[in-house]
């Protein structure tokens, strides 16, 4: 008998974090269209993937091969079942 666990069909949301900005409140209040926020990461640094507040993987941002400009993530590290990367 196959394992028909109904939870396998439940979608989850994965958040991909590219970095953090830490502006001062006074600078945040000045932000307007075309403002640029400096992040704590470089373009070629790995991104982190989260489910809730748990990091599940790291990867690199890529453009989809179909030329549509769609962002994708290639996983370079995946957390072990015990939760460690």
PDB file of N, CA, C and O in Angstrom:
ATOM      1  N   UNK A   1       0.848  -1.188   0.000  1.00  0.00           N
ATOM      2  CA  UNK A   1       0.000   0.000   0.000  1.00  0.00           C
ATOM      3  C   UNK A   1       0.892   1.249   0.000  1.00  0.00           C
ATOM      4  O   UNK A   1       1.759   1.383   0.863  1.00  0.00           O
ATOM      5  N   UNK A   2       0.688   2.166  -0.960  1.00  0.00           N
ATOM      6  CA  UNK A   2       1.534   3.362  -1.036  1.00  0.00           C
ATOM      7  C   UNK A   2       1.294   4.297   0.152  1.00  0.00           C
ATOM      8  O   UNK A   2       0.222   4.305   0.757  1.00  0.00           O
ATOM      9  N   UNK A   3       2.314   5.072   0.458  1.00  0.00           N
ATOM     10  CA  UNK A   3       2.211   6.046   1.548  1.00  0.00           C
ATOM     11  C   UNK A   3       1.472   7.276   1.028  1.00  0.00           C
ATOM     12  O   UNK A   3       2.077   8.118   0.364  1.00  0.00           O
ATOM     13  N   UNK A   4       0.191   7.393   1.314  1.00  0.00           N
ATOM     14  CA  UNK A   4      -0.627   8.501   0.834  1.00  0.00           C
ATOM     15  C   UNK A   4      -0.793   9.558   1.913  1.00  0.00           C
ATOM     16  O   UNK A   4      -1.915   9.910   2.278  1.00  0.00           O
ATOM     17  N   UNK A   5       0.305  10.056   2.415  1.00  0.00           N
ATOM     18  CA  UNK A   5       0.280  11.084   3.449  1.00  0.00           C
ATOM     19  C   UNK A   5      -0.300  12.369   2.856  1.00  0.00           C
ATOM     20  O   UNK A   5       0.288  12.923   1.927  1.00  0.00           O
ATOM     21  N   UNK A   6      -1.432  12.859   3.361  1.00  0.00           N
ATOM     22  CA  UNK A   6      -2.063  14.049   2.788  1.00  0.00           C
ATOM     23  C   UNK A   6      -1.209  15.307   2.933  1.00  0.00           C
ATOM     24  O   UNK A   6      -1.405  16.267   2.187  1.00  0.00           O
ATOM     25  N   UNK A   7      -0.274  15.324   3.867  1.00  0.00           N
ATOM     26  CA  UNK A   7       0.554  16.510   4.066  1.00  0.00           C
ATOM     27  C   UNK A   7       1.535  16.736   2.918  1.00  0.00           C
ATOM     28  O   UNK A   7       2.042  17.844   2.748  1.00  0.00           O
ATOM     29  N   UNK A   8       1.805  15.697   2.132  1.00  0.00           N
ATOM     30  CA  UNK A   8       2.718  15.849   0.999  1.00  0.00           C
ATOM     31  C   UNK A   8       2.176  16.817  -0.047  1.00  0.00           C
ATOM     32  O   UNK A   8       2.946  17.358  -0.841  1.00  0.00           O
ATOM     33  N   UNK A   9       0.882  17.040  -0.060  1.00  0.00           N
ATOM     34  CA  UNK A   9       0.257  17.907  -1.051  1.00  0.00           C
ATOM     35  C   UNK A   9       0.058  19.341  -0.557  1.00  0.00           C
ATOM     36  O   UNK A   9      -0.490  20.170  -1.283  1.00  0.00           O
ATOM     37  N   UNK A  10       0.491  19.639   0.656  1.00  0.00           N
ATOM     38  CA  UNK A  10       0.312  20.979   1.223  1.00  0.00           C
ATOM     39  C   UNK A  10       1.463  21.870   0.758  1.00  0.00           C
ATOM     40  O   UNK A  10       2.625  21.547   1.002  1.00  0.00           O
ATOM     41  N   UNK A  11       1.159  22.990   0.090  1.00  0.00           N
ATOM     42  CA  UNK A  11       2.234  23.879  -0.359  1.00  0.00           C
ATOM     43  C   UNK A  11       2.834  24.644   0.818  1.00  0.00           C
ATOM     44  O   UNK A  11       2.152  24.926   1.803  1.00  0.00           O
ATOM     45  N   UNK A  12       4.108  24.972   0.704  1.00  0.00           N
ATOM     46  CA  UNK A  12       4.772  25.806   1.701  1.00  0.00           C
ATOM     47  C   UNK A  12       5.396  26.997   0.981  1.00  0.00           C
ATOM     48  O   UNK A  12       5.622  26.959  -0.229  1.00  0.00           O
ATOM     49  N   UNK A  13       5.666  28.031   1.726  1.00  0.00           N
ATOM     50  CA  UNK A  13       6.307  29.208   1.155  1.00  0.00           C
ATOM     51  C   UNK A  13       7.768  29.233   1.577  1.00  0.00           C
ATOM     52  O   UNK A  13       8.088  29.109   2.759  1.00  0.00           O
ATOM     53  N   UNK A  14       8.647  29.394   0.597  1.00  0.00           N
ATOM     54  CA  UNK A  14      10.078  29.519   0.854  1.00  0.00           C
ATOM     55  C   UNK A  14      10.467  30.962   0.578  1.00  0.00           C
ATOM     56  O   UNK A  14      10.164  31.504  -0.485  1.00  0.00           O
ATOM     57  N   UNK A  15      11.136  31.579   1.536  1.00  0.00           N
ATOM     58  CA  UNK A  15      11.621  32.944   1.382  1.00  0.00           C
ATOM     59  C   UNK A  15      13.099  32.892   1.030  1.00  0.00           C
ATOM     60  O   UNK A  15      13.880  32.198   1.681  1.00  0.00           O
ATOM     61  N   UNK A  16      13.478  33.636  -0.010  1.00  0.00           N
ATOM     62  CA  UNK A  16      14.876  33.719  -0.420  1.00  0.00           C
ATOM     63  C   UNK A  16      15.401  35.076   0.024  1.00  0.00           C
ATOM     64  O   UNK A  16      14.908  36.115  -0.414  1.00  0.00           O
ATOM     65  N   UNK A  17      16.402  35.059   0.895  1.00  0.00           N
ATOM     66  CA  UNK A  17      16.967  36.293   1.442  1.00  0.00           C
ATOM     67  C   UNK A  17      18.248  36.645   0.697  1.00  0.00           C
ATOM     68  O   UNK A  17      19.192  35.856   0.658  1.00  0.00           O
ATOM     69  N   UNK A  18      18.271  37.834   0.106  1.00  0.00           N
ATOM     70  CA  UNK A  18      19.459  38.281  -0.624  1.00  0.00           C
ATOM     71  C   UNK A  18      20.348  39.175   0.222  1.00  0.00           C
ATOM     72  O   UNK A  18      21.480  39.461  -0.168  1.00  0.00           O
ATOM     73  N   UNK A  19      19.862  39.620   1.369  1.00  0.00           N
ATOM     74  CA  UNK A  19      20.674  40.458   2.245  1.00  0.00           C
ATOM     75  C   UNK A  19      19.811  41.357   3.100  1.00  0.00           C
ATOM     76  O   UNK A  19      18.584  41.361   3.003  1.00  0.00           O
ATOM     77  N   UNK A  20      20.495  42.126   3.948  1.00  0.00           N
ATOM     78  CA  UNK A  20      19.801  43.050   4.840  1.00  0.00           C
ATOM     79  C   UNK A  20      20.391  44.442   4.686  1.00  0.00           C
ATOM     80  O   UNK A  20      21.590  44.608   4.463  1.00  0.00           O
ATOM     81  N   UNK A  21      19.524  45.434   4.812  1.00  0.00           N
ATOM     82  CA  UNK A  21      19.950  46.832   4.851  1.00  0.00           C
ATOM     83  C   UNK A  21      19.703  47.341   6.268  1.00  0.00           C
ATOM     84  O   UNK A  21      18.730  46.946   6.910  1.00  0.00           O
ATOM     85  N   UNK A  22      20.579  48.213   6.755  1.00  0.00           N
ATOM     86  CA  UNK A  22      20.433  48.739   8.112  1.00  0.00           C
ATOM     87  C   UNK A  22      20.549  50.262   8.095  1.00  0.00           C
ATOM     88  O   UNK A  22      21.484  50.824   8.665  1.00  0.00           O
ATOM     89  N   UNK A  23      19.597  50.925   7.439  1.00  0.00           N
ATOM     90  CA  UNK A  23      19.661  52.389   7.437  1.00  0.00           C
ATOM     91  C   UNK A  23      19.226  52.953   8.789  1.00  0.00           C
ATOM     92  O   UNK A  23      18.516  52.298   9.552  1.00  0.00           O
ATOM     93  N   UNK A  24      19.658  54.152   9.062  1.00  0.00           N
ATOM     94  CA  UNK A  24      19.157  54.871  10.231  1.00  0.00           C
ATOM     95  C   UNK A  24      17.732  55.311   9.943  1.00  0.00           C
ATOM     96  O   UNK A  24      17.360  55.478   8.781  1.00  0.00           O
ATOM     97  N   UNK A  25      16.941  55.499  10.972  1.00  0.00           N
ATOM     98  CA  UNK A  25      15.549  55.915  10.785  1.00  0.00           C
ATOM     99  C   UNK A  25      15.494  57.219   9.994  1.00  0.00           C
ATOM    100  O   UNK A  25      14.644  57.373   9.118  1.00  0.00           O
ATOM    101  N   UNK A  26      16.386  58.154  10.291  1.00  0.00           N
ATOM    102  CA  UNK A  26      16.364  59.435   9.562  1.00  0.00           C
ATOM    103  C   UNK A  26      16.592  59.219   8.073  1.00  0.00           C
ATOM    104  O   UNK A  26      16.009  59.925   7.250  1.00  0.00           O
ATOM    105  N   UNK A  27      17.441  58.240   7.715  1.00  0.00           N
ATOM    106  CA  UNK A  27      17.678  57.946   6.300  1.00  0.00           C
ATOM    107  C   UNK A  27      16.496  57.200   5.696  1.00  0.00           C
ATOM    108  O   UNK A  27      16.149  57.416   4.535  1.00  0.00           O
ATOM    109  N   UNK A  28      15.885  56.335   6.473  1.00  0.00           N
ATOM    110  CA  UNK A  28      14.713  55.603   6.012  1.00  0.00           C
ATOM    111  C   UNK A  28      13.572  56.562   5.681  1.00  0.00           C
ATOM    112  O   UNK A  28      12.855  56.363   4.700  1.00  0.00           O
ATOM    113  N   UNK A  29      13.406  57.597   6.493  1.00  0.00           N
ATOM    114  CA  UNK A  29      12.340  58.573   6.267  1.00  0.00           C
ATOM    115  C   UNK A  29      12.563  59.402   5.009  1.00  0.00           C
ATOM    116  O   UNK A  29      11.622  60.004   4.492  1.00  0.00           O
ATOM    117  N   UNK A  30      13.788  59.441   4.513  1.00  0.00           N
ATOM    118  CA  UNK A  30      14.113  60.204   3.306  1.00  0.00           C
ATOM    119  C   UNK A  30      13.974  59.375   2.030  1.00  0.00           C
ATOM    120  O   UNK A  30      14.080  59.914   0.928  1.00  0.00           O
ATOM    121  N   UNK A  31      13.739  58.077   2.168  1.00  0.00           N
ATOM    122  CA  UNK A  31      13.679  57.220   0.986  1.00  0.00           C
ATOM    123  C   UNK A  31      12.542  57.634   0.069  1.00  0.00           C
ATOM    124  O   UNK A  31      11.444  57.966   0.515  1.00  0.00           O
ATOM    125  N   UNK A  32      12.829  57.605  -1.197  1.00  0.00           N
ATOM    126  CA  UNK A  32      11.856  57.962  -2.217  1.00  0.00           C
ATOM    127  C   UNK A  32      12.105  57.053  -3.417  1.00  0.00           C
ATOM    128  O   UNK A  32      13.019  56.228  -3.407  1.00  0.00           O
ATOM    129  N   UNK A  33      11.305  57.210  -4.420  1.00  0.00           N
ATOM    130  CA  UNK A  33      11.480  56.437  -5.646  1.00  0.00           C
ATOM    131  C   UNK A  33      12.912  56.606  -6.152  1.00  0.00           C
ATOM    132  O   UNK A  33      13.475  57.700  -6.104  1.00  0.00           O
ATOM    133  N   UNK A  34      13.487  55.516  -6.632  1.00  0.00           N
ATOM    134  CA  UNK A  34      14.849  55.450  -7.168  1.00  0.00           C
ATOM    135  C   UNK A  34      15.933  55.506  -6.098  1.00  0.00           C
ATOM    136  O   UNK A  34      17.118  55.580  -6.425  1.00  0.00           O
ATOM    137  N   UNK A  35      15.542  55.471  -4.819  1.00  0.00           N
ATOM    138  CA  UNK A  35      16.548  55.403  -3.755  1.00  0.00           C
ATOM    139  C   UNK A  35      17.244  54.041  -3.835  1.00  0.00           C
ATOM    140  O   UNK A  35      16.662  53.065  -4.308  1.00  0.00           O
ATOM    141  N   UNK A  36      18.470  53.988  -3.378  1.00  0.00           N
ATOM    142  CA  UNK A  36      19.254  52.754  -3.401  1.00  0.00           C
ATOM    143  C   UNK A  36      19.625  52.382  -1.970  1.00  0.00           C
ATOM    144  O   UNK A  36      20.185  53.196  -1.235  1.00  0.00           O
ATOM    145  N   UNK A  37      19.315  51.159  -1.583  1.00  0.00           N
ATOM    146  CA  UNK A  37      19.694  50.640  -0.269  1.00  0.00           C
ATOM    147  C   UNK A  37      20.913  49.740  -0.433  1.00  0.00           C
ATOM    148  O   UNK A  37      20.915  48.844  -1.277  1.00  0.00           O
ATOM    149  N   UNK A  38      21.925  49.967   0.352  1.00  0.00           N
ATOM    150  CA  UNK A  38      23.112  49.123   0.331  1.00  0.00           C
ATOM    151  C   UNK A  38      22.856  47.927   1.244  1.00  0.00           C
ATOM    152  O   UNK A  38      22.483  48.085   2.407  1.00  0.00           O
ATOM    153  N   UNK A  39      23.061  46.735   0.702  1.00  0.00           N
ATOM    154  CA  UNK A  39      22.857  45.509   1.467  1.00  0.00           C
ATOM    155  C   UNK A  39      24.179  45.015   2.040  1.00  0.00           C
ATOM    156  O   UNK A  39      25.257  45.464   1.649  1.00  0.00           O
ATOM    157  N   UNK A  40      24.067  44.085   2.971  1.00  0.00           N
ATOM    158  CA  UNK A  40      25.257  43.540   3.626  1.00  0.00           C
ATOM    159  C   UNK A  40      25.892  42.392   2.847  1.00  0.00           C
ATOM    160  O   UNK A  40      26.734  41.671   3.383  1.00  0.00           O
ATOM    161  N   UNK A  41      25.502  42.219   1.603  1.00  0.00           N
ATOM    162  CA  UNK A  41      26.029  41.130   0.774  1.00  0.00           C
ATOM    163  C   UNK A  41      26.508  41.674  -0.565  1.00  0.00           C
ATOM    164  O   UNK A  41      26.144  42.771  -0.989  1.00  0.00           O
ATOM    165  N   UNK A  42      27.337  40.865  -1.210  1.00  0.00           N
ATOM    166  CA  UNK A  42      27.803  41.188  -2.554  1.00  0.00           C
ATOM    167  C   UNK A  42      26.961  40.401  -3.562  1.00  0.00           C
ATOM    168  O   UNK A  42      26.277  39.443  -3.201  1.00  0.00           O
ATOM    169  N   UNK A  43      27.021  40.811  -4.810  1.00  0.00           N
ATOM    170  CA  UNK A  43      26.212  40.188  -5.859  1.00  0.00           C
ATOM    171  C   UNK A  43      26.487  38.692  -5.970  1.00  0.00           C
ATOM    172  O   UNK A  43      25.562  37.915  -6.204  1.00  0.00           O
ATOM    173  N   UNK A  44      27.724  38.280  -5.808  1.00  0.00           N
ATOM    174  CA  UNK A  44      28.053  36.867  -5.989  1.00  0.00           C
ATOM    175  C   UNK A  44      28.002  36.051  -4.697  1.00  0.00           C
ATOM    176  O   UNK A  44      28.366  34.875  -4.702  1.00  0.00           O
ATOM    177  N   UNK A  45      27.558  36.654  -3.591  1.00  0.00           N
ATOM    178  CA  UNK A  45      27.401  35.915  -2.336  1.00  0.00           C
ATOM    179  C   UNK A  45      26.190  34.983  -2.426  1.00  0.00           C
ATOM    180  O   UNK A  45      25.241  35.277  -3.152  1.00  0.00           O
ATOM    181  N   UNK A  46      26.213  33.865  -1.697  1.00  0.00           N
ATOM    182  CA  UNK A  46      25.050  32.973  -1.706  1.00  0.00           C
ATOM    183  C   UNK A  46      23.834  33.625  -1.056  1.00  0.00           C
ATOM    184  O   UNK A  46      23.957  34.472  -0.172  1.00  0.00           O
ATOM    185  N   UNK A  47      22.665  33.210  -1.516  1.00  0.00           N
ATOM    186  CA  UNK A  47      21.411  33.629  -0.894  1.00  0.00           C
ATOM    187  C   UNK A  47      20.994  32.541   0.085  1.00  0.00           C
ATOM    188  O   UNK A  47      21.445  31.400  -0.017  1.00  0.00           O
ATOM    189  N   UNK A  48      20.135  32.894   1.030  1.00  0.00           N
ATOM    190  CA  UNK A  48      19.671  31.937   2.032  1.00  0.00           C
ATOM    191  C   UNK A  48      18.190  31.677   1.829  1.00  0.00           C
ATOM    192  O   UNK A  48      17.422  32.604   1.569  1.00  0.00           O
ATOM    193  N   UNK A  49      17.787  30.422   1.946  1.00  0.00           N
ATOM    194  CA  UNK A  49      16.393  30.022   1.788  1.00  0.00           C
ATOM    195  C   UNK A  49      15.836  29.646   3.148  1.00  0.00           C
ATOM    196  O   UNK A  49      16.446  28.888   3.902  1.00  0.00           O
ATOM    197  N   UNK A  50      14.653  30.195   3.449  1.00  0.00           N
ATOM    198  CA  UNK A  50      14.016  29.985   4.747  1.00  0.00           C
ATOM    199  C   UNK A  50      12.608  29.445   4.580  1.00  0.00           C
ATOM    200  O   UNK A  50      11.895  29.814   3.647  1.00  0.00           O
ATOM    201  N   UNK A  51      12.216  28.568   5.493  1.00  0.00           N
ATOM    202  CA  UNK A  51      10.815  28.213   5.711  1.00  0.00           C
ATOM    203  C   UNK A  51      10.531  28.708   7.119  1.00  0.00           C
ATOM    204  O   UNK A  51      11.068  28.180   8.093  1.00  0.00           O
ATOM    205  N   UNK A  52       9.689  29.719   7.219  1.00  0.00           N
ATOM    206  CA  UNK A  52       9.498  30.386   8.503  1.00  0.00           C
ATOM    207  C   UNK A  52      10.804  31.041   8.894  1.00  0.00           C
ATOM    208  O   UNK A  52      11.391  31.775   8.099  1.00  0.00           O
ATOM    209  N   UNK A  53      11.267  30.787  10.106  1.00  0.00           N
ATOM    210  CA  UNK A  53      12.537  31.374  10.534  1.00  0.00           C
ATOM    211  C   UNK A  53      13.684  30.367  10.487  1.00  0.00           C
ATOM    212  O   UNK A  53      14.762  30.632  11.017  1.00  0.00           O
ATOM    213  N   UNK A  54      13.460  29.227   9.863  1.00  0.00           N
ATOM    214  CA  UNK A  54      14.495  28.183   9.782  1.00  0.00           C
ATOM    215  C   UNK A  54      15.162  28.202   8.409  1.00  0.00           C
ATOM    216  O   UNK A  54      14.496  28.061   7.383  1.00  0.00           O
ATOM    217  N   UNK A  55      16.495  28.381   8.401  1.00  0.00           N
ATOM    218  CA  UNK A  55      17.219  28.333   7.141  1.00  0.00           C
ATOM    219  C   UNK A  55      17.327  26.875   6.696  1.00  0.00           C
ATOM    220  O   UNK A  55      17.802  26.018   7.442  1.00  0.00           O
ATOM    221  N   UNK A  56      16.880  26.611   5.472  1.00  0.00           N
ATOM    222  CA  UNK A  56      16.873  25.237   4.973  1.00  0.00           C
ATOM    223  C   UNK A  56      17.929  24.990   3.902  1.00  0.00           C
ATOM    224  O   UNK A  56      18.266  23.842   3.613  1.00  0.00           O
ATOM    225  N   UNK A  57      18.457  26.074   3.306  1.00  0.00           N
ATOM    226  CA  UNK A  57      19.431  25.884   2.227  1.00  0.00           C
ATOM    227  C   UNK A  57      20.109  27.208   1.899  1.00  0.00           C
ATOM    228  O   UNK A  57      19.675  28.279   2.322  1.00  0.00           O
ATOM    229  N   UNK A  58      21.187  27.098   1.133  1.00  0.00           N
ATOM    230  CA  UNK A  58      21.843  28.254   0.520  1.00  0.00           C
ATOM    231  C   UNK A  58      21.934  27.971  -0.974  1.00  0.00           C
ATOM    232  O   UNK A  58      21.922  26.819  -1.408  1.00  0.00           O
ATOM    233  N   UNK A  59      22.024  29.037  -1.742  1.00  0.00           N
ATOM    234  CA  UNK A  59      22.120  28.836  -3.182  1.00  0.00           C
ATOM    235  C   UNK A  59      22.588  30.086  -3.884  1.00  0.00           C
ATOM    236  O   UNK A  59      22.952  31.080  -3.255  1.00  0.00           O
ATOM    237  N   UNK A  60      22.570  30.018  -5.207  1.00  0.00           N
ATOM    238  CA  UNK A  60      22.971  31.163  -6.014  1.00  0.00           C
ATOM    239  C   UNK A  60      21.821  31.563  -6.930  1.00  0.00           C
ATOM    240  O   UNK A  60      21.117  30.716  -7.480  1.00  0.00           O
ATOM    241  N   UNK A  61      21.650  32.876  -7.081  1.00  0.00           N
ATOM    242  CA  UNK A  61      20.609  33.381  -7.968  1.00  0.00           C
ATOM    243  C   UNK A  61      21.046  33.210  -9.413  1.00  0.00           C
ATOM    244  O   UNK A  61      22.195  33.475  -9.767  1.00  0.00           O
ATOM    245  N   UNK A  62      20.117  32.765 -10.234  1.00  0.00           N
ATOM    246  CA  UNK A  62      20.353  32.598 -11.661  1.00  0.00           C
ATOM    247  C   UNK A  62      19.146  33.111 -12.416  1.00  0.00           C
ATOM    248  O   UNK A  62      18.068  33.292 -11.849  1.00  0.00           O
ATOM    249  N   UNK A  63      19.340  33.340 -13.695  1.00  0.00           N
ATOM    250  CA  UNK A  63      18.216  33.661 -14.568  1.00  0.00           C
ATOM    251  C   UNK A  63      17.757  32.367 -15.223  1.00  0.00           C
ATOM    252  O   UNK A  63      18.578  31.541 -15.624  1.00  0.00           O
ATOM    253  N   UNK A  64      16.442  32.193 -15.331  1.00  0.00           N
ATOM    254  CA  UNK A  64      15.897  30.990 -15.958  1.00  0.00           C
ATOM    255  C   UNK A  64      16.448  30.855 -17.374  1.00  0.00           C
ATOM    256  O   UNK A  64      16.666  31.851 -18.065  1.00  0.00           O
ATOM    257  N   UNK A  65      16.667  29.627 -17.791  1.00  0.00           N
ATOM    258  CA  UNK A  65      17.265  29.371 -19.099  1.00  0.00           C
ATOM    259  C   UNK A  65      16.361  29.721 -20.268  1.00  0.00           C
ATOM    260  O   UNK A  65      16.829  29.786 -21.405  1.00  0.00           O
ATOM    261  N   UNK A  66      15.073  29.949 -20.018  1.00  0.00           N
ATOM    262  CA  UNK A  66      14.152  30.236 -21.119  1.00  0.00           C
ATOM    263  C   UNK A  66      14.220  31.688 -21.583  1.00  0.00           C
ATOM    264  O   UNK A  66      13.490  32.073 -22.497  1.00  0.00           O
ATOM    265  N   UNK A  67      15.087  32.506 -20.967  1.00  0.00           N
ATOM    266  CA  UNK A  67      15.277  33.884 -21.411  1.00  0.00           C
ATOM    267  C   UNK A  67      14.178  34.841 -20.998  1.00  0.00           C
ATOM    268  O   UNK A  67      14.128  35.961 -21.507  1.00  0.00           O
ATOM    269  N   UNK A  68      13.293  34.441 -20.092  1.00  0.00           N
ATOM    270  CA  UNK A  68      12.187  35.305 -19.677  1.00  0.00           C
ATOM    271  C   UNK A  68      12.598  36.313 -18.610  1.00  0.00           C
ATOM    272  O   UNK A  68      11.836  37.224 -18.287  1.00  0.00           O
ATOM    273  N   UNK A  69      13.804  36.153 -18.062  1.00  0.00           N
ATOM    274  CA  UNK A  69      14.236  37.033 -16.984  1.00  0.00           C
ATOM    275  C   UNK A  69      13.787  36.565 -15.615  1.00  0.00           C
ATOM    276  O   UNK A  69      14.055  37.228 -14.614  1.00  0.00           O
ATOM    277  N   UNK A  70      13.106  35.429 -15.560  1.00  0.00           N
ATOM    278  CA  UNK A  70      12.629  34.870 -14.293  1.00  0.00           C
ATOM    279  C   UNK A  70      13.817  34.476 -13.426  1.00  0.00           C
ATOM    280  O   UNK A  70      14.753  33.833 -13.901  1.00  0.00           O
ATOM    281  N   UNK A  71      13.777  34.864 -12.148  1.00  0.00           N
ATOM    282  CA  UNK A  71      14.826  34.472 -11.214  1.00  0.00           C
ATOM    283  C   UNK A  71      14.630  33.035 -10.768  1.00  0.00           C
ATOM    284  O   UNK A  71      13.503  32.579 -10.574  1.00  0.00           O
ATOM    285  N   UNK A  72      15.728  32.334 -10.610  1.00  0.00           N
ATOM    286  CA  UNK A  72      15.721  30.986 -10.058  1.00  0.00           C
ATOM    287  C   UNK A  72      16.850  30.899  -9.029  1.00  0.00           C
ATOM    288  O   UNK A  72      17.702  31.785  -8.958  1.00  0.00           O
ATOM    289  N   UNK A  73      16.850  29.840  -8.243  1.00  0.00           N
ATOM    290  CA  UNK A  73      17.910  29.614  -7.263  1.00  0.00           C
ATOM    291  C   UNK A  73      18.457  28.208  -7.464  1.00  0.00           C
ATOM    292  O   UNK A  73      17.708  27.231  -7.445  1.00  0.00           O
ATOM    293  N   UNK A  74      19.761  28.116  -7.655  1.00  0.00           N
ATOM    294  CA  UNK A  74      20.432  26.808  -7.691  1.00  0.00           C
ATOM    295  C   UNK A  74      20.934  26.525  -6.284  1.00  0.00           C
ATOM    296  O   UNK A  74      21.712  27.304  -5.734  1.00  0.00           O
ATOM    297  N   UNK A  75      20.497  25.418  -5.699  1.00  0.00           N
ATOM    298  CA  UNK A  75      20.897  25.088  -4.334  1.00  0.00           C
ATOM    299  C   UNK A  75      22.343  24.606  -4.309  1.00  0.00           C
ATOM    300  O   UNK A  75      22.739  23.743  -5.091  1.00  0.00           O
ATOM    301  N   UNK A  76      23.122  25.180  -3.395  1.00  0.00           N
ATOM    302  CA  UNK A  76      24.519  24.789  -3.231  1.00  0.00           C
ATOM    303  C   UNK A  76      24.753  24.072  -1.908  1.00  0.00           C
ATOM    304  O   UNK A  76      25.717  23.318  -1.774  1.00  0.00           O
ATOM    305  N   UNK A  77      23.890  24.297  -0.940  1.00  0.00           N
ATOM    306  CA  UNK A  77      23.944  23.619   0.358  1.00  0.00           C
ATOM    307  C   UNK A  77      22.511  23.379   0.812  1.00  0.00           C
ATOM    308  O   UNK A  77      21.651  24.245   0.654  1.00  0.00           O
ATOM    309  N   UNK A  78      22.259  22.214   1.371  1.00  0.00           N
ATOM    310  CA  UNK A  78      20.924  21.882   1.878  1.00  0.00           C
ATOM    311  C   UNK A  78      21.078  21.402   3.317  1.00  0.00           C
ATOM    312  O   UNK A  78      21.979  20.626   3.634  1.00  0.00           O
ATOM    313  N   UNK A  79      20.187  21.874   4.176  1.00  0.00           N
ATOM    314  CA  UNK A  79      20.235  21.489   5.590  1.00  0.00           C
ATOM    315  C   UNK A  79      20.010  19.995   5.741  1.00  0.00           C
ATOM    316  O   UNK A  79      19.247  19.387   4.990  1.00  0.00           O
ATOM    317  N   UNK A  80      20.680  19.420   6.712  1.00  0.00           N
ATOM    318  CA  UNK A  80      20.466  18.009   7.024  1.00  0.00           C
ATOM    319  C   UNK A  80      19.129  17.873   7.752  1.00  0.00           C
ATOM    320  O   UNK A  80      18.614  18.864   8.270  1.00  0.00           O
ATOM    321  N   UNK A  81      18.559  16.675   7.802  1.00  0.00           N
ATOM    322  CA  UNK A  81      17.295  16.491   8.521  1.00  0.00           C
ATOM    323  C   UNK A  81      17.351  16.973   9.968  1.00  0.00           C
ATOM    324  O   UNK A  81      16.323  17.346  10.534  1.00  0.00           O
ATOM    325  N   UNK A  82      18.535  16.969  10.571  1.00  0.00           N
ATOM    326  CA  UNK A  82      18.690  17.469  11.935  1.00  0.00           C
ATOM    327  C   UNK A  82      18.697  18.979  12.014  1.00  0.00           C
ATOM    328  O   UNK A  82      18.666  19.543  13.108  1.00  0.00           O
ATOM    329  N   UNK A  83      18.737  19.647  10.864  1.00  0.00           N
ATOM    330  CA  UNK A  83      18.641  21.094  10.829  1.00  0.00           C
ATOM    331  C   UNK A  83      19.928  21.840  10.584  1.00  0.00           C
ATOM    332  O   UNK A  83      19.893  23.064  10.459  1.00  0.00           O
ATOM    333  N   UNK A  84      21.069  21.168  10.507  1.00  0.00           N
ATOM    334  CA  UNK A  84      22.327  21.880  10.317  1.00  0.00           C
ATOM    335  C   UNK A  84      22.711  22.022   8.865  1.00  0.00           C
ATOM    336  O   UNK A  84      22.421  21.156   8.040  1.00  0.00           O
ATOM    337  N   UNK A  85      23.373  23.137   8.561  1.00  0.00           N
ATOM    338  CA  UNK A  85      23.903  23.343   7.208  1.00  0.00           C
ATOM    339  C   UNK A  85      25.381  23.086   7.196  1.00  0.00           C
ATOM    340  O   UNK A  85      26.019  23.205   6.151  1.00  0.00           O
TER     341      UNK A  85
END
